[in-house]
Amino acid sequence: MTRVFNFSAGPAALPEPVLRQAADEMLDWHGSGMSVMEMSHRGKEFIAIAEHAEAALRRLLAVPASHKVLFMQGGAIAENAIVPMNLLRGKAGIDFIDTGEWSRKSIKEAKKYARVNVAASAADSGYTTIPPRASWKLDPEAAYVHICSNETIGGVQYHFTPEVGTVPLVADMSSDILSRPVDLAKYGLVYAGAQKNIGPAGLTIVIVREDLLGQPHPALPSAFDYKTVADNDSMYNTPPTYAIYIAGLVFDWLERQGGLAAMEKLNRDKAALLYDYLETTHFYKAPVARDCRSWMNVPFKLADEALDAAFLKGAEAAGMVQLKGHRSVGGMRASIYNAMPAEGVRALVAYMKDFEARNG
Ligand SMILES: *Cc1c(COP(=O)(O)O)cnc(C)c1O
């Protein structure tokens, strides 16, 4: 068996010990004689699995008692509608900070339900910056302020938590949740599709301040009403049971690594290996401004695009896959989530240097 270094943006690499444990437990989970996939979501075995996953996530993220943790489905793209339908609460408008493709998708969807105010946009920089907080034109009457903490495609990431007063702060954290500690008390709601940094696709995690629940849009499907989901411990309908189980194993693995402070250090160091090298060369270019470079998704371009195909082919031959940039921006993108070991990033930098030496 050969495992590659998988730089996919998502669904992304999972920690190998998690996959091994899942393989070991596939046919018979803890003497139950069943695979987790075959269990009733209301049986004692699965309820224990779900409670364990939620408790571990709460410990890792230090989720305050004021916030509910919901295991949902539909992905972050569905949340772009589900969040406004839950959180408008009779208000007319939502403030958005536009930092790239994912915030633009959120804006477009929210326009179906609310008046949208783009309080700041990085469009003028070609989405290579985060607009400084002082430039944001927030509406004090807004239902909430929406940010995307890490733009998975453009590779820009917030390295600060914006203060937005008493208006709830909402963040799409799909691609950087669990990569570093975060002060959730400062957020009204965060959401994340699982397939970047949590587990398999199909699970969506929502962490929401409880006092924001209970005034849904009249057309909101019950299965997406946060209050209904919370009141039923995320079992109003059948949850994505296997994805929750794997997420729980990932949370255990993160705790064994030392938790999110340890992950932050590791992720910072991994990203620095790549960005520091990119600073030393003109053969490759890093488009994003230094103070908002993502530790999770590192986009870079070859100065000579004609070499792109050869770069990718050579990388694949060396066991490094999924480095092609998103079709909307081109170039390359190395996604280096929690499960990517430093060894994988070192191998990539070594390959990049070698490729430059042979083609520069
Ligand atoms: C991947 C991603 C999404 C899309 O998630 P789906 O699970 O496909 O709905 C949305 N936002 C961000 C920041 C992402 O990285």
The ligand as an SDF file (V2000), in Angstrom:
LIG
                    3D

 15 15  0  0  0  0  0  0  0  0999 V2000
  -15.7740   24.1290    0.7200 C   0  0  0  0  0  0  0  0  0  0  0  0
  -16.3630   25.4090    1.1990 C   0  0  0  0  0  0  0  0  0  0  0  0
  -17.7270   25.6900    1.0570 C   0  0  0  0  0  0  0  0  0  0  0  0
  -18.6750   24.7410    0.3550 C   0  0  0  0  0  0  0  0  0  0  0  0
  -19.0670   23.7290    1.1480 O   0  0  0  0  0  0  0  0  0  0  0  0
  -20.1050   22.5990    0.6490 P   0  0  0  0  0  0  0  0  0  0  0  0
  -19.8990   21.5520    1.6600 O   0  0  0  0  0  0  0  0  0  0  0  0
  -19.7190   22.1980   -0.7410 O   0  0  0  0  0  0  0  0  0  0  0  0
  -21.4590   23.1890    0.6970 O   0  0  0  0  0  0  0  0  0  0  0  0
  -18.2020   26.8940    1.5470 C   0  0  0  0  0  0  0  0  0  0  0  0
  -17.3940   27.7710    2.1600 N   0  0  0  0  0  0  0  0  0  0  0  0
  -16.0730   27.5370    2.3090 C   0  0  0  0  0  0  0  0  0  0  0  0
  -15.2130   28.5500    2.9900 C   0  0  0  0  0  0  0  0  0  0  0  0
  -15.5190   26.3590    1.8280 C   0  0  0  0  0  0  0  0  0  0  0  0
  -14.2100   26.1110    1.9720 O   0  0  0  0  0  0  0  0  0  0  0  0
  1  2  1  0
  2  3  1  0
  2 14  2  0
  3  4  1  0
  3 10  2  0
  4  5  1  0
  5  6  1  0
  6  7  2  0
  6  8  1  0
  6  9  1  0
 10 11  1  0
 11 12  2  0
 12 13  1  0
 12 14  1  0
 14 15  1  0
M  END
$$$$
